[in-house]
Amino acid sequence: MAEEIPKWLRDAKRASENIQNFLEDKSFSDYQNDLLLRSAVERQFETIGEAIKRIREKDQALLEGIEGWRGAISFRNILASSRL
């Protein structure tokens, strides 16, 4: 395993925990109407997607046990392209 992979896995885990914390006790309406909240959540999704993308480049076989990893990368790409 490439030495960077554990760090990227920690980054993805931390970002997913951040999303859960940011959205705790929030409604979808809260999310829609709060630019700061939306930006923070979207940034964490970008972090997850970027970490997974980097892992894929080093050891795609490692990702086979992670459900939805392709979707995470695709979603990150959508978010990143919407900022252009």
C-alpha positions as CSV (number, residue, x, y, z in Angstrom):
1,M,0.0,0.0,0.0
2,A,1.3,3.4,-0.9
3,E,2.3,5.4,2.1
4,E,-0.1,8.3,1.3
5,I,-3.2,6.1,1.2
6,P,-3.9,5.9,5.0
7,K,-3.7,9.7,5.1
8,W,-6.2,10.0,2.2
9,L,-8.5,7.5,4.0
10,R,-8.3,9.6,7.1
11,D,-9.1,12.7,5.1
12,A,-12.2,11.1,3.6
13,K,-13.4,9.8,7.0
14,R,-12.8,13.2,8.6
15,A,-14.7,15.0,5.8
16,S,-17.7,12.6,6.1
17,E,-17.8,13.2,9.9
18,N,-17.7,16.9,9.3
19,I,-20.7,16.6,6.9
20,Q,-22.6,14.7,9.6
21,N,-21.7,17.4,12.2
22,F,-22.5,20.3,10.0
23,L,-26.0,18.9,9.1
24,E,-26.9,17.7,12.6
25,D,-30.3,19.1,13.5
26,K,-30.6,20.9,10.2
27,S,-33.4,20.5,7.7
28,F,-33.1,20.5,3.9
29,S,-34.6,24.0,4.0
30,D,-31.8,25.1,6.4
31,Y,-29.3,23.7,3.9
32,Q,-30.9,25.4,0.9
33,N,-31.1,28.8,2.6
34,D,-27.6,28.9,4.2
35,L,-24.8,29.7,1.8
36,L,-22.2,29.1,4.4
37,L,-23.6,25.7,5.3
38,R,-23.9,24.6,1.6
39,S,-20.4,25.8,0.9
40,A,-19.0,23.9,3.9
41,V,-20.8,20.7,3.0
42,E,-19.9,20.8,-0.7
43,R,-16.2,21.4,0.2
44,Q,-16.2,18.3,2.4
45,F,-17.7,16.3,-0.5
46,E,-15.0,17.6,-2.7
47,T,-12.4,16.4,-0.1
48,I,-13.9,12.9,-0.1
49,G,-13.9,12.7,-3.9
50,E,-10.4,14.0,-4.2
51,A,-9.1,11.5,-1.6
52,I,-10.8,8.6,-3.3
53,K,-9.5,9.8,-6.7
54,R,-6.0,9.8,-5.4
55,I,-6.4,6.4,-3.9
56,R,-7.7,5.1,-7.2
57,E,-4.6,6.3,-8.9
58,K,-2.4,4.4,-6.5
59,D,-4.4,1.2,-5.7
60,Q,-7.8,0.9,-7.3
61,A,-8.2,-2.7,-6.0
62,L,-8.4,-1.2,-2.5
63,L,-11.5,0.7,-3.4
64,E,-13.4,-2.4,-4.5
65,G,-14.6,-2.9,-1.0
66,I,-15.9,0.7,-0.7
67,E,-19.5,1.0,-2.0
68,G,-20.1,4.1,-4.0
69,W,-16.5,5.2,-4.6
70,R,-17.1,5.9,-8.3
71,G,-20.0,8.1,-7.4
72,A,-17.9,10.0,-4.9
73,I,-15.4,10.9,-7.6
74,S,-18.1,11.8,-10.1
75,F,-19.9,14.0,-7.5
76,R,-16.6,15.8,-6.7
77,N,-16.1,16.4,-10.4
78,I,-19.6,17.9,-10.7
79,L,-19.0,20.2,-7.7
80,A,-15.6,21.3,-8.9
81,S,-16.9,22.0,-12.4
82,S,-19.8,24.0,-11.1
83,R,-17.4,26.5,-9.5
84,L,-15.8,27.4,-12.8
